[in-house]
Amino acid sequence: MPTILGQNQYGKAENRVVKITRDGATHHIKDLNVSVSLSGDMDEVHHSGSNAHVLPTDTTKNTVYAFAKEYGIESAEQFGIHLARHFVTSQEPIHRARIRIEEYAWERIGAPGSDGTGHSFVRKGQETRLAQVTYDGERWEVVSGLKDLTVMNSTDSEFRGYVKDKYTTLEEAGDRILATSVSGRWRFNWAGDERQAPDWDESYRQTRTHMLRAFAETYSLSLQQTLYRMGARIIDHRDEIDEVRFSLPNSHHFLVDLEPFGLENDNEVYFAADRPYGLIEATVLRDGCEARIPVDLTNL
């Protein structure tokens, strides 16, 4: 039977680039992990091995570092936009570029000053910021997000009234710990006009703030309810965002039975189980918009 070549792409993955901006004695850090993926007129290299249309992956790596110097790194999203536009507009065989970026946050040690603390940092042990920029010469798609943002409510959460069958052993909880490690993505409605581009860094900060406030302020009857409130608050407060998708593992905390030791456990001592865990996932959309973020966030 004859065969045909399906969807294909190539590029250089996980280019680690650290950009230091020196403002006198005070320095600023941007620490990125950049993956470049290109597709287009690449049939011949697969069929015959001709590299006539292939931009070496080593060149894409070099471009990442050169652009860090040439353009600087204002934000992960803006850096991705510069790269995607360059690859599509400078190479005729390349029809589509996808740039995925992870950003690692650093926190200044002490206040900036002449004592050297203006250039001393400690890596933040919180979430990893994410950005994906896709460009095909006509259409832009920018999706931002985060992963590994661990949050907990020590009360104001319950789980009752669920379906029970002969295999159900879980007892209803009127006061429980609600904890999760948030993996989220949100899609912008930006169409490519630089004059109308959001302030990407401020958008990220505000989106994260609304997400956390919704988590903290929701009296949770289920993690699904909390997830929806988090997404809805982002859509309601951020006009530049049309779609939010979350993947929330339910990090179960079970009360420890202390009766064998003659002790009461009044919602004080818990066993934190790392697996198995419930996995709650959903998309929240602005009315009239369609879902484009993949169901499996690991594919984004």
C-alpha positions as CSV (number, residue, x, y, z in Angstrom):
1,M,0.0,0.0,0.0
2,P,1.3,3.5,-0.7
3,T,2.2,5.8,2.2
4,I,1.9,9.5,2.6
5,L,3.7,11.9,5.0
6,G,1.5,13.3,7.7
7,Q,1.9,16.3,10.0
8,N,5.5,16.9,10.8
9,Q,7.7,19.5,12.5
10,Y,11.2,20.0,13.7
11,G,13.3,22.4,15.8
12,K,15.5,22.7,18.8
13,A,14.0,21.9,22.2
14,E,14.8,23.3,25.6
15,N,17.3,26.1,24.8
16,R,18.2,27.5,28.2
17,V,18.8,31.3,28.0
18,V,19.5,33.6,30.9
19,K,19.4,37.3,30.2
20,I,20.9,39.8,32.7
21,T,19.9,43.4,32.4
22,R,22.2,45.7,34.3
23,D,20.6,48.9,35.7
24,G,23.6,50.3,37.5
25,A,24.1,48.3,40.6
26,T,20.7,46.7,40.3
27,H,20.4,43.7,38.0
28,H,17.3,42.0,36.5
29,I,17.1,38.3,35.5
30,K,15.0,36.6,32.8
31,D,15.6,32.8,32.9
32,L,13.8,31.0,30.1
33,N,13.6,27.5,28.6
34,V,12.8,28.0,24.9
35,S,11.6,25.3,22.5
36,V,11.3,26.1,18.8
37,S,9.2,23.9,16.4
38,L,8.9,24.7,12.7
39,S,6.8,23.2,9.9
40,G,6.1,23.8,6.3
41,D,7.4,22.6,2.9
42,M,9.4,19.7,4.3
43,D,8.2,16.7,2.2
44,E,11.4,16.4,0.3
45,V,13.7,16.0,3.3
46,H,11.6,13.1,4.5
47,H,11.3,11.5,1.1
48,S,14.7,11.9,-0.4
49,G,16.8,13.3,2.4
50,S,17.4,16.6,0.6
51,N,18.1,19.4,3.2
52,A,17.5,22.2,0.7
53,H,14.5,23.5,2.7
54,V,15.9,22.7,6.2
55,L,17.1,25.5,8.5
56,P,19.4,23.6,10.9
57,T,18.1,23.2,14.4
58,D,21.5,24.5,15.5
59,T,20.6,27.8,13.8
60,T,17.3,28.0,15.6
61,K,19.3,27.6,18.9
62,N,21.7,30.4,17.9
63,T,18.7,32.6,17.0
64,V,17.3,32.3,20.5
65,Y,20.5,33.6,22.0
66,A,21.1,36.3,19.4
67,F,17.5,37.6,19.9
68,A,18.0,37.7,23.7
69,K,20.8,40.2,23.0
70,E,19.2,42.0,20.0
71,Y,15.6,42.4,21.4
72,G,16.1,41.7,25.0
73,I,13.5,39.7,26.9
74,E,10.7,42.0,27.8
75,S,8.4,39.1,28.5
76,A,8.1,35.4,27.6
77,E,5.2,36.2,25.2
78,Q,6.9,39.1,23.5
79,F,10.2,37.1,23.0
80,G,8.2,34.2,21.5
81,I,6.4,36.7,19.1
82,H,9.8,38.0,17.9
83,L,11.1,34.5,17.3
84,A,7.9,33.1,15.6
85,R,7.7,36.1,13.2
86,H,11.4,35.8,12.3
87,F,11.3,32.1,11.4
88,V,8.1,32.4,9.3
89,T,9.0,35.6,7.5
90,S,12.7,34.9,6.9
91,Q,12.5,31.4,5.5
92,E,10.1,30.7,2.6
93,P,9.7,26.9,3.2
94,I,8.7,27.6,6.8
95,H,5.0,28.2,7.0
96,R,4.4,27.9,10.7
97,A,6.4,28.4,13.9
98,R,5.5,27.4,17.4
99,I,7.5,28.8,20.3
100,R,7.1,27.2,23.7
101,I,8.7,28.9,26.7
102,E,9.0,28.1,30.4
103,E,10.1,31.0,32.6
104,Y,11.7,30.4,36.0
105,A,11.3,33.2,38.5
106,W,14.1,34.6,40.7
107,E,13.6,36.7,43.8
108,R,16.0,39.5,44.9
109,I,17.9,38.9,48.1
110,G,17.6,42.0,50.2
111,A,17.0,45.5,48.9
112,P,19.0,46.9,46.0
113,G,22.0,48.9,47.1
114,S,25.7,49.4,47.2
115,D,26.1,46.4,49.5
116,G,25.9,44.0,46.5
117,T,22.3,42.8,47.1
118,G,21.2,44.4,43.9
119,H,22.7,41.5,42.0
120,S,22.0,38.6,44.5
121,F,19.0,36.3,43.9
122,V,17.3,33.2,45.1
123,R,15.2,30.9,42.9
124,K,11.5,31.1,43.7
125,G,10.1,27.8,44.7
126,Q,6.7,28.5,43.3
127,E,5.1,28.0,39.9
128,T,6.8,27.9,36.4
129,R,5.4,30.5,34.0
130,L,4.5,29.2,30.5
131,A,3.9,30.8,27.1
132,Q,3.2,29.4,23.7
133,V,3.3,31.6,20.5
134,T,2.1,30.2,17.2
135,Y,2.3,32.0,13.9
136,D,1.6,30.8,10.3
137,G,2.2,34.1,8.4
138,E,-1.4,35.3,8.9
139,R,-2.8,34.2,12.2
140,W,-1.4,34.5,15.7
141,E,-2.2,32.5,18.7
142,V,-0.8,33.3,22.2
143,V,-1.5,31.0,25.1
144,S,0.0,31.7,28.5
145,G,-0.1,29.7,31.7
146,L,1.6,28.2,34.6
147,K,2.2,24.8,36.3
148,D,3.2,23.6,39.7
149,L,1.4,26.3,41.6
150,T,0.6,24.5,44.9
151,V,-2.4,26.0,46.9
152,M,-4.3,24.9,49.9
153,N,-7.5,25.9,51.9
154,S,-7.3,24.4,55.4
155,T,-11.1,24.8,55.8
156,D,-14.2,26.1,53.9
157,S,-14.3,23.0,51.8
158,E,-16.7,20.0,52.0
159,F,-17.6,17.0,49.9
160,R,-21.1,15.5,50.5
161,G,-24.2,14.3,48.7
162,Y,-22.3,12.3,46.0
163,V,-23.4,9.1,44.3
164,K,-22.8,5.9,46.4
165,D,-22.7,2.3,45.3
166,K,-21.5,-1.0,46.7
167,Y,-17.9,0.0,46.2
168,T,-18.1,3.4,47.9
169,T,-16.2,3.6,51.2
170,L,-15.4,7.3,51.3
171,E,-17.1,9.1,54.1
172,E,-18.8,12.4,53.6
173,A,-16.7,15.4,54.8
174,G,-18.2,18.6,56.1
175,D,-14.9,20.2,56.8
176,R,-11.9,19.1,54.8
177,I,-8.6,20.3,53.4
178,L,-8.7,21.3,49.7
179,A,-5.3,21.3,48.1
180,T,-4.1,21.1,44.5
181,S,-1.2,21.9,42.2
182,V,-2.6,24.2,39.6
183,S,-1.8,23.6,35.9
184,G,-3.5,26.2,33.8
185,R,-3.5,27.8,30.4
186,W,-5.3,30.9,29.0
187,R,-5.7,32.0,25.4
188,F,-5.6,35.6,24.4
189,N,-7.8,37.2,21.7
190,W,-4.9,39.3,20.4
191,A,-4.9,39.3,16.6
192,G,-1.3,40.5,16.0
193,D,-1.5,44.3,16.1
194,E,1.5,45.3,18.3
195,R,-0.3,48.6,19.2
196,Q,-3.1,46.5,20.8
197,A,-0.9,44.0,22.5
198,P,-1.5,43.4,26.2
199,D,1.1,44.2,28.7
200,W,2.1,40.5,28.9
201,D,3.8,40.7,32.3
202,E,1.0,42.7,33.9
203,S,-1.6,40.4,32.4
204,Y,0.1,37.4,33.9
205,R,0.3,39.0,37.3
206,Q,-3.3,40.0,37.3
207,T,-4.5,36.6,35.9
208,R,-2.6,34.8,38.6
209,T,-4.0,37.1,41.3
210,H,-7.6,36.6,40.2
211,M,-7.0,32.8,40.1
212,L,-5.7,32.8,43.6
213,R,-8.4,35.1,45.0
214,A,-11.1,32.8,43.5
215,F,-9.5,29.8,45.1
216,A,-9.3,31.5,48.5
217,E,-12.7,33.1,48.4
218,T,-14.8,30.2,47.2
219,Y,-16.5,28.1,49.8
220,S,-16.0,24.9,48.0
221,L,-18.6,22.1,47.7
222,S,-16.4,20.4,45.1
223,L,-13.1,21.0,43.4
224,Q,-15.1,21.3,40.1
225,Q,-17.0,24.3,41.6
226,T,-13.7,25.9,42.6
227,L,-12.2,25.3,39.2
228,Y,-15.1,27.0,37.5
229,R,-15.0,30.0,39.8
230,M,-11.3,30.4,39.1
231,G,-11.8,30.4,35.3
232,A,-14.9,32.5,35.4
233,R,-13.2,35.2,37.5
234,I,-10.3,35.4,35.0
235,I,-12.7,35.8,32.1
236,D,-14.8,38.4,33.9
237,H,-11.8,40.6,34.9
238,R,-9.4,40.1,31.9
239,D,-10.9,41.3,28.6
240,E,-7.9,40.1,26.7
241,I,-8.5,36.4,27.6
242,D,-11.2,34.3,25.9
243,E,-10.5,30.8,27.2
244,V,-9.1,29.3,30.3
245,R,-8.3,25.6,30.9
246,F,-7.3,24.0,34.2
247,S,-6.0,20.6,35.2
248,L,-6.3,20.3,39.0
249,P,-5.1,17.2,40.8
250,N,-7.0,16.8,44.1
251,S,-4.2,16.4,46.6
252,H,-6.0,14.3,49.2
253,H,-5.5,14.9,52.9
254,F,-7.0,12.2,55.1
255,L,-7.5,12.5,58.9
256,V,-5.3,10.2,60.8
257,D,-7.0,7.8,63.3
258,L,-5.4,8.7,66.6
259,E,-7.8,6.7,68.8
260,P,-5.4,3.8,69.2
261,F,-3.2,6.2,71.1
262,G,-6.0,7.6,73.2
263,L,-6.0,10.9,71.3
264,E,-8.7,12.9,69.6
265,N,-8.2,14.3,66.1
266,D,-10.3,17.3,65.7
267,N,-9.4,18.1,62.1
268,E,-5.8,18.7,63.2
269,V,-3.6,15.9,62.0
270,Y,-3.7,14.6,58.4
271,F,-2.0,12.1,56.1
272,A,-1.1,13.8,52.8
273,A,-1.4,11.1,50.0
274,D,0.5,11.8,46.9
275,R,-1.2,9.1,44.8
276,P,-3.7,8.0,43.6
277,Y,-5.4,11.4,43.2
278,G,-8.6,12.7,41.7
279,L,-7.9,14.7,38.6
280,I,-10.3,17.5,37.8
281,E,-10.1,19.2,34.3
282,A,-12.3,21.7,32.5
283,T,-12.3,24.7,30.1
284,V,-14.1,28.0,30.9
285,L,-14.9,30.1,27.9
286,R,-16.1,33.6,27.2
287,D,-19.6,33.4,25.8
288,G,-19.5,33.0,22.0
289,C,-16.0,31.7,21.9
290,E,-14.8,28.2,21.0
291,A,-12.3,26.0,22.8
292,R,-8.9,25.7,21.2
293,I,-6.6,24.8,24.1
294,P,-5.9,21.0,24.0
295,V,-7.7,18.8,26.5
296,D,-4.3,17.3,27.5
297,L,-2.3,20.3,28.7
298,T,0.9,18.3,28.3
299,N,0.4,18.7,24.5
300,L,0.6,22.5,24.9
